[in-house]
Amino acid sequence: MISQYYNLRRRIALWTTARKPALVYSLAPGKVKALFVMAGLMGDTIMSIPAIMAFRDNYPDAKITALATSKSQELLSMVPAIDDFMVCD
């Protein structure tokens, strides 16, 4: 029963997130800033790394900032695509 609930919840989450396009706000033409919020646990942070890398591939000149816990910051400091960190505990 729990696994069925988890699968249903996962499918709903994938369906709703797949329909929403990512928004990128820029302050000036050519200057893109992005904030990635890592509010989840360590596994969620690990799963978000490919998205950060893909964002860097699409916007190579963007300034990418990660808002994460101190434990997640240790892990994310090894990701070369992230320019700056903000710690929130």
DSSP file (Angstrom, degrees, kcal/mol; ACC not computed):
  #  RESIDUE AA STRUCTURE BP1 BP2  ACC     N-H-->O    O-->H-N    N-H-->O    O-->H-N    TCO  KAPPA ALPHA  PHI   PSI    X-CA   Y-CA   Z-CA
    1    1 A M     >        0   0    0      0, 0.0     4,-2.0     0, 0.0     5,-0.1   0.000 360.0 360.0 360.0 -42.7    0.0    0.0    0.0
    2    2 A I  H  >  +     0   0    0      1,-0.2     4,-2.5     2,-0.2     5,-0.2   0.902 360.0  51.6 -66.4 -40.2    2.8    2.4    0.9
    3    3 A S  H  > S+     0   0    0      1,-0.2     4,-2.5     2,-0.2    -1,-0.2   0.872 108.9  51.0 -66.5 -34.8    4.7    1.7   -2.3
    4    4 A Q  H  > S+     0   0    0      2,-0.2     4,-2.3     1,-0.2    -1,-0.2   0.903 110.9  48.8 -66.3 -40.4    1.5    2.3   -4.4
    5    5 A Y  H  X S+     0   0    0     -4,-2.0     4,-2.6     2,-0.2    -2,-0.2   0.915 111.7  49.3 -63.7 -43.0    1.1    5.7   -2.6
    6    6 A Y  H  X S+     0   0    0     -4,-2.5     4,-2.6     1,-0.2    -2,-0.2   0.924 111.3  48.8 -63.4 -44.5    4.7    6.6   -3.3
    7    7 A N  H  X S+     0   0    0     -4,-2.5     4,-2.4     2,-0.2    -1,-0.2   0.904 112.7  48.0 -63.5 -40.9    4.5    5.7   -7.0
    8    8 A L  H  X S+     0   0    0     -4,-2.3     4,-2.3     2,-0.2    -2,-0.2   0.932 113.0  47.6 -64.0 -45.6    1.3    7.7   -7.4
    9    9 A R  H  X S+     0   0    0     -4,-2.6     4,-2.2     1,-0.2    -2,-0.2   0.890 112.1  50.4 -63.1 -39.4    2.8   10.7   -5.6
   10   10 A R  H  X S+     0   0    0     -4,-2.6     4,-2.6     2,-0.2    -1,-0.2   0.909 110.1  49.6 -65.2 -43.2    6.0   10.4   -7.7
   11   11 A R  H  X S+     0   0    0     -4,-2.4     4,-2.4     2,-0.2    -2,-0.2   0.894 111.1  49.2 -64.7 -39.4    4.0   10.3  -10.9
   12   12 A I  H  X S+     0   0    0     -4,-2.3     4,-2.5     2,-0.2     5,-0.2   0.921 111.7  49.2 -65.1 -42.7    1.9   13.3  -10.0
   13   13 A A  H  X S+     0   0    0     -4,-2.2     4,-2.3     1,-0.2     5,-0.2   0.918 112.9  46.6 -63.7 -43.5    5.1   15.2   -9.1
   14   14 A L  H  X S+     0   0    0     -4,-2.6     4,-2.0     1,-0.2    -1,-0.2   0.894 112.5  50.9 -65.4 -38.9    6.8   14.3  -12.4
   15   15 A W  H  X S+     0   0    0     -4,-2.4     4,-0.8    -5,-0.2    -2,-0.2   0.913 113.6  43.3 -65.5 -42.8    3.7   15.2  -14.3
   16   16 A T  H  X S+     0   0    0     -4,-2.5     4,-0.5     1,-0.2     3,-0.2   0.881 116.4  45.9 -73.8 -36.7    3.3   18.6  -12.7
   17   17 A T  H >< S+     0   0    0     -4,-2.3     3,-0.6    -5,-0.2    -1,-0.2   0.824 107.1  58.1 -76.1 -29.3    7.0   19.6  -12.9
   18   18 A A  H 3< S+     0   0    0     -4,-2.0    -1,-0.2    -5,-0.2    -2,-0.2   0.763 104.3  53.4 -69.7 -23.3    7.3   18.4  -16.5
   19   19 A R  H 3< S+     0   0    0     -4,-0.8    -1,-0.2    -3,-0.2    -2,-0.2   0.648  94.3  78.8 -86.2 -15.6    4.6   20.9  -17.5
   20   20 A K  S << S-     0   0    0     -3,-0.6     2,-0.1    -4,-0.5     3,-0.1  -0.836  76.5-138.9 -98.8 119.7    6.2   23.9  -15.9
   21   21 A P        -     0   0    0      0, 0.0     2,-0.2     0, 0.0    -2,-0.1  -0.431  27.5-102.9 -73.0 150.8    9.0   25.5  -17.9
   22   22 A A        -     0   0    0     -2,-0.1     2,-0.5     1,-0.0     0, 0.0  -0.522  34.6-140.1 -72.0 137.5   12.1   26.7  -16.0
   23   23 A L        -     0   0    0     -2,-0.2     2,-0.5    -3,-0.1    -1,-0.0  -0.855  15.4-169.6-103.3 134.0   12.2   30.5  -15.6
   24   24 A V        -     0   0    0     -2,-0.5     2,-0.5    10,-0.1    10,-0.1  -0.981   5.3-162.4-123.6 119.6   15.4   32.4  -15.9
   25   25 A Y        -     0   0    0     -2,-0.5     8,-1.0     8,-0.4     2,-0.4  -0.854   5.9-167.2-102.3 133.9   15.4   36.0  -14.9
   26   26 A S  E     -A   32   0A   0     -2,-0.5     6,-0.2     6,-0.2    -2,-0.0  -0.945  20.0-155.1-121.8 145.1   18.2   38.3  -16.1
   27   27 A L  E    S+     0   0A   0      4,-0.9    -1,-0.1    -2,-0.4     5,-0.1   0.801  85.5   7.7 -84.5 -31.3   19.0   41.7  -14.8
   28   28 A A  E >  S-A   31   0A   0      3,-0.9     3,-2.3     0, 0.0    -1,-0.3  -0.974  99.4 -77.5-145.1 154.7   20.7   42.8  -18.1
   29   29 A P  T 3  S+     0   0    0      0, 0.0     3,-0.1     0, 0.0    -2,-0.0  -0.326 119.1  11.4 -57.1 128.1   21.0   41.3  -21.5
   30   30 A G  T 3  S+     0   0    0      1,-0.1     2,-0.7    -2,-0.1    31,-0.1   0.274 104.6 100.9  89.6 -12.3   23.6   38.5  -21.4
   31   31 A K  E <   +A   28   0A   0     -3,-2.3    -4,-0.9    31,-0.1    -3,-0.9  -0.890  49.5 179.2-111.8 104.7   23.9   38.5  -17.6
   32   32 A V  E     -A   26   0A   0     -2,-0.7    31,-2.6    -6,-0.2     2,-0.4  -0.879   8.2-170.2-108.1 133.7   22.0   35.6  -16.1
   33   33 A K  E     -b   63   0B   0     -8,-1.0    -8,-0.4    -2,-0.4     2,-0.4  -0.972   6.1-174.1-120.6 138.1   21.9   34.9  -12.4
   34   34 A A  E     -b   64   0B   0     29,-2.5    31,-2.8    -2,-0.4     2,-0.5  -0.991  12.8-158.9-135.0 141.1   20.4   31.7  -10.9
   35   35 A L  E     -b   65   0B   0     -2,-0.4     2,-0.6    29,-0.2    31,-0.2  -0.978   6.7-162.6-119.5 119.0   19.7   30.5   -7.4
   36   36 A F  E     -b   66   0B   0     29,-2.9    31,-3.1    -2,-0.5     2,-0.7  -0.905  10.2-151.8-101.0 121.7   19.4   26.8   -6.8
   37   37 A V  E     -b   67   0B   0     -2,-0.6     2,-1.0    29,-0.2    31,-0.2  -0.848   7.6-166.9 -98.7 116.4   17.7   26.1   -3.4
   38   38 A M        +     0   0    0     29,-3.5    31,-0.5    -2,-0.7    34,-0.1  -0.740  27.8 150.7-102.5  82.3   18.7   22.7   -1.9
   39   39 A A        +     0   0    0     -2,-1.0    -1,-0.2    29,-0.1    29,-0.1   0.519  49.0  77.7 -92.3  -6.2   16.1   22.4    0.8
   40   40 A G  S    S-     0   0    0      1,-0.2    29,-0.2    -3,-0.1    -2,-0.0  -0.030  88.3 -75.5 -91.9-165.3   16.1   18.6    0.8
   41   41 A L     >  -     0   0    0      1,-0.0     4,-1.8    31,-0.0     3,-0.2  -0.130  58.4 -82.1 -82.7-175.6   18.2   15.9    2.3
   42   42 A M  H  > S+     0   0    0      1,-0.2     4,-2.4     2,-0.2     5,-0.2   0.869 128.2  54.1 -61.0 -39.8   21.6   14.8    0.9
   43   43 A G  H  > S+     0   0    0      1,-0.2     4,-2.2     2,-0.2    -1,-0.2   0.885 107.3  50.9 -63.8 -38.5   20.0   12.5   -1.7
   44   44 A D  H  > S+     0   0    0     -3,-0.2     4,-1.0     2,-0.2    -1,-0.2   0.884 109.9  51.0 -64.5 -38.1   17.9   15.3   -3.1
   45   45 A T  H >X S+     0   0    0     -4,-1.8     4,-0.6     2,-0.2     3,-0.6   0.919 109.7  49.1 -65.2 -43.7   21.1   17.4   -3.3
   46   46 A I  H >< S+     0   0    0     -4,-2.4     3,-1.0     1,-0.2    -2,-0.2   0.904 109.2  52.8 -62.4 -41.2   22.9   14.7   -5.2
   47   47 A M  H 3< S+     0   0    0     -4,-2.2     4,-0.3     1,-0.2    -1,-0.2   0.702 104.7  56.8 -69.7 -18.1   20.0   14.3   -7.6
   48   48 A S  H <X S+     0   0    0     -4,-1.0     4,-1.8    -3,-0.6     3,-0.3   0.613  83.5  84.7 -87.2 -12.2   20.0   18.0   -8.4
   49   49 A I  H <X S+     0   0    0     -3,-1.0     4,-2.4    -4,-0.6     5,-0.2   0.901  86.3  52.9 -60.2 -43.9   23.7   18.1   -9.5
   50   50 A P  H  > S+     0   0    0      0, 0.0     4,-2.3     0, 0.0    -1,-0.2   0.865 107.8  52.6 -61.0 -32.5   22.9   17.1  -13.1
   51   51 A A  H  > S+     0   0    0     -4,-0.3     4,-2.3    -3,-0.3    -2,-0.2   0.898 109.5  48.6 -67.1 -39.3   20.4   19.9  -13.4
   52   52 A I  H  X S+     0   0    0     -4,-1.8     4,-2.2     2,-0.2    -1,-0.2   0.918 112.0  48.9 -65.2 -42.8   22.9   22.4  -12.2
   53   53 A M  H  X S+     0   0    0     -4,-2.4     4,-2.0     2,-0.2    -2,-0.2   0.892 111.3  49.7 -64.7 -39.3   25.5   21.0  -14.7
   54   54 A A  H  X S+     0   0    0     -4,-2.3     4,-2.0     2,-0.2    -1,-0.2   0.886 109.1  52.4 -66.4 -38.4   22.9   21.2  -17.6
   55   55 A F  H  X S+     0   0    0     -4,-2.3     4,-2.3     1,-0.2    -2,-0.2   0.918 108.7  50.3 -62.3 -42.3   22.1   24.8  -16.6
   56   56 A R  H  < S+     0   0    0     -4,-2.2    -2,-0.2     1,-0.2    -1,-0.2   0.881 108.3  53.1 -63.1 -38.0   25.8   25.7  -16.8
   57   57 A D  H  < S+     0   0    0     -4,-2.0    -1,-0.2     1,-0.2    -2,-0.2   0.885 114.3  41.7 -64.5 -37.8   26.0   24.0  -20.2
   58   58 A N  H  < S+     0   0    0     -4,-2.0    -2,-0.2     1,-0.3    -1,-0.2   0.806 128.5  29.4 -79.4 -30.2   23.0   26.2  -21.5
   59   59 A Y    ><  +     0   0    0     -4,-2.3     3,-1.5    -5,-0.2    -1,-0.3  -0.695  67.6 170.2-129.3  78.1   24.2   29.4  -19.8
   60   60 A P  T 3  S+     0   0    0      0, 0.0    -1,-0.1     0, 0.0    -4,-0.1   0.755  79.3  47.4 -66.1 -24.1   28.0   29.3  -19.6
   61   61 A D  T 3  S+     0   0    0      2,-0.1   -29,-0.1   -31,-0.1    -5,-0.1   0.373  87.4 117.8 -96.9   5.3   28.4   32.9  -18.4
   62   62 A A    <   -     0   0    0     -3,-1.5     2,-0.7    -6,-0.2   -29,-0.2  -0.326  66.5-125.2 -72.8 152.5   25.7   32.7  -15.7
   63   63 A K  E     -b   33   0B   0    -31,-2.6   -29,-2.5    19,-0.0     2,-0.5  -0.896  29.5-162.1 -96.8 113.7   26.4   33.3  -12.1
   64   64 A I  E     -b   34   0B   0     -2,-0.7    19,-2.0    17,-0.3    20,-1.8  -0.866   8.8-175.5-104.2 124.5   25.1   30.2  -10.2
   65   65 A T  E     -bc  35  84B   0    -31,-2.8   -29,-2.9    -2,-0.5     2,-0.5  -0.946  10.6-152.6-117.9 138.8   24.5   30.4   -6.5
   66   66 A A  E     -bc  36  85B   0     18,-2.2    20,-2.7    -2,-0.4     2,-0.7  -0.950   2.2-157.2-114.0 128.3   23.4   27.5   -4.4
   67   67 A L  E     +bc  37  86B   0    -31,-3.1   -29,-3.5    -2,-0.5     2,-0.3  -0.920  40.0 139.3-101.3 113.6   21.4   27.9   -1.1
   68   68 A A  E     - c   0  87B   0     18,-2.4    20,-2.3    -2,-0.7   -29,-0.1  -0.902  53.9 -87.5-148.6 170.2   22.1   24.8    0.9
   69   69 A T     >  -     0   0    0    -31,-0.5     4,-2.1    -2,-0.3    20,-0.2  -0.331  48.6-103.5 -75.3 167.7   22.7   23.5    4.4
   70   70 A S  H  > S+     0   0    0      1,-0.2     4,-1.3     2,-0.2    -1,-0.1   0.861 122.7  51.4 -64.8 -34.5   26.3   23.3    5.7
   71   71 A K  H  > S+     0   0    0      1,-0.2     4,-1.1     2,-0.2    -1,-0.2   0.906 111.5  46.9 -67.6 -40.8   26.4   19.5    5.1
   72   72 A S  H  > S+     0   0    0      1,-0.2     4,-3.0     2,-0.2    -2,-0.2   0.819 104.7  62.0 -69.7 -29.7   25.2   19.9    1.5
   73   73 A Q  H  X S+     0   0    0     -4,-2.1     4,-1.8     1,-0.2    -1,-0.2   0.881  98.2  56.5 -63.8 -37.0   27.7   22.8    0.9
   74   74 A E  H  < S+     0   0    0     -4,-1.3     4,-0.2     1,-0.2    -1,-0.2   0.907 113.0  41.1 -60.2 -41.2   30.5   20.3    1.5
   75   75 A L  H >< S+     0   0    0     -4,-1.1     3,-1.4     1,-0.2    -2,-0.2   0.924 115.1  49.6 -71.4 -45.7   29.2   18.1   -1.2
   76   76 A L  H >< S+     0   0    0     -4,-3.0     3,-1.8     1,-0.3     6,-0.3   0.690  92.8  75.7 -71.3 -17.7   28.3   20.9   -3.6
   77   77 A S  T 3< S+     0   0    0     -4,-1.8    -1,-0.3     1,-0.3    -2,-0.2   0.711  90.4  59.2 -66.0 -16.8   31.7   22.6   -3.2
   78   78 A M  T <  S+     0   0    0     -3,-1.4    -1,-0.3    -4,-0.2    -2,-0.2   0.492  83.4  94.3 -87.1  -4.4   33.0   19.8   -5.5
   79   79 A V    X   -     0   0    0     -3,-1.8     3,-1.2     1,-0.1    -3,-0.0  -0.799  63.2-159.2 -90.1 114.9   30.7   20.8   -8.3
   80   80 A P  T 3  S+     0   0    0      0, 0.0    -1,-0.1     0, 0.0    -3,-0.0   0.678  83.3  69.4 -70.7 -14.8   32.6   23.2  -10.6
   81   81 A A  T 3  S+     0   0    0     -3,-0.0     2,-0.5     2,-0.0   -17,-0.3   0.700  80.8  87.3 -76.1 -18.2   29.5   24.7  -12.1
   82   82 A I    <   -     0   0    0     -3,-1.2   -17,-0.2    -6,-0.3     3,-0.1  -0.710  51.9-176.8 -89.9 127.6   28.5   26.5   -8.8
   83   83 A D        +     0   0    0    -19,-2.0     2,-0.3    -2,-0.5   -18,-0.2   0.832  64.5  13.1 -89.6 -36.4   30.0   29.9   -8.4
   84   84 A D  E     -c   65   0B   0    -20,-1.8   -18,-2.2     2,-0.0     2,-0.3  -0.956  61.8-145.5-145.0 156.9   28.8   30.9   -4.9
   85   85 A F  E     -c   66   0B   0     -2,-0.3     2,-0.4   -20,-0.2   -18,-0.2  -0.937   4.4-165.7-126.5 147.7   27.2   29.4   -1.9
   86   86 A M  E     -c   67   0B   0    -20,-2.7   -18,-2.4    -2,-0.3     2,-0.4  -0.997  20.0-144.7-127.7 127.4   24.7   30.6    0.7
   87   87 A V  E     +c   68   0B   0     -2,-0.4     2,-0.4   -20,-0.2   -18,-0.2  -0.792  19.4 176.7 -99.3 132.7   24.4   28.5    3.9
   88   88 A C              0   0    0    -20,-2.3   -18,-0.0    -2,-0.4    -2,-0.0  -0.949 360.0 360.0-134.5 111.5   21.0   28.1    5.6
   89   89 A D              0   0    0     -2,-0.4    -1,-0.1   -20,-0.2   -20,-0.1   0.404 360.0 360.0-110.7 360.0   20.8   25.9    8.6
